[in-house]
Amino acid sequence: LKAMELARFGAGAIGEVDQIGRRLKNCVGDQEAWHEAWSEMAERVEAYGDREMAEGRRMGAGAYYLRAATYHFIGERFIPP
């Protein structure tokens, strides 16, 4: 499935999750690294949504924004209270 097809379900895109996992392979226990990796991917995906919105494609933008929100949510889980 394409990233857009997965995004409409609110899930992460497997390719993006794999990129994050590869980046964090040697960062077990490093909460800041995990927060940073998930947040950076969220911002990248959010930018895709911004481009879709600017071109008038609200449904496509919404799918990207939903996926970005999921990544932001995961990233903030690594911030100690």
C-alpha positions in Angstrom: 0.0 0.0 0.0 1.1 3.6 -0.6 1.7 5.9 2.3 -1.5 7.8 1.4 -3.6 4.7 1.5 -2.2 3.8 5.0 -2.6 7.4 6.2 -6.3 7.5 5.8 -6.5 4.9 8.6 -4.5 7.1 10.9 -1.6 4.6 11.0 2.0 5.3 10.2 3.5 4.5 6.8 5.7 1.5 7.2 8.5 3.1 5.2 8.6 6.1 7.5 8.4 3.9 10.6 11.3 1.8 9.2 13.4 5.0 8.7 12.8 6.0 12.3 13.6 2.6 13.5 16.9 2.4 11.6 17.8 5.8 12.9 17.2 4.7 16.5 18.7 1.2 16.2 21.6 2.2 18.6 19.7 4.6 20.8 17.9 2.3 23.1 17.1 4.2 26.3 17.9 7.6 24.8 14.5 9.3 25.3 15.6 12.5 23.7 16.8 10.7 20.5 13.5 8.9 20.3 11.5 12.1 20.8 13.6 13.9 18.2 13.3 11.2 15.6 9.5 10.9 15.8 9.1 14.6 15.9 11.2 15.3 12.9 9.3 12.7 10.8 6.0 14.3 12.1 7.2 17.7 10.9 8.2 16.3 7.5 4.8 14.7 7.0 3.1 17.8 8.2 4.9 19.8 5.5 3.5 17.4 2.9 0.1 18.2 4.2 0.7 21.9 4.0 1.6 21.5 0.3 -1.5 19.5 -0.3 -3.6 22.1 1.4 -2.0 25.0 -0.5 -3.0 23.2 -3.7 -6.6 22.8 -2.6 -6.4 19.1 -1.9 -8.0 19.0 1.5 -8.6 15.3 1.7 -5.0 14.6 0.9 -3.8 17.2 3.4 -6.0 15.7 6.0 -4.5 12.3 5.5 -1.0 13.7 5.9 -2.0 15.7 9.0 -3.5 12.7 10.6 -0.3 10.7 10.1 1.8 13.6 11.4 -0.4 13.8 14.5 0.2 10.1 15.1 4.0 10.7 14.9 3.8 13.7 17.2 1.8 11.7 19.7 4.4 8.9 19.6 7.2 11.3 20.0 5.8 13.1 23.0 5.5 9.8 24.8 9.3 9.9 25.2 9.3 13.2 27.1 9.5 12.6 30.8 6.7 14.3 32.8 
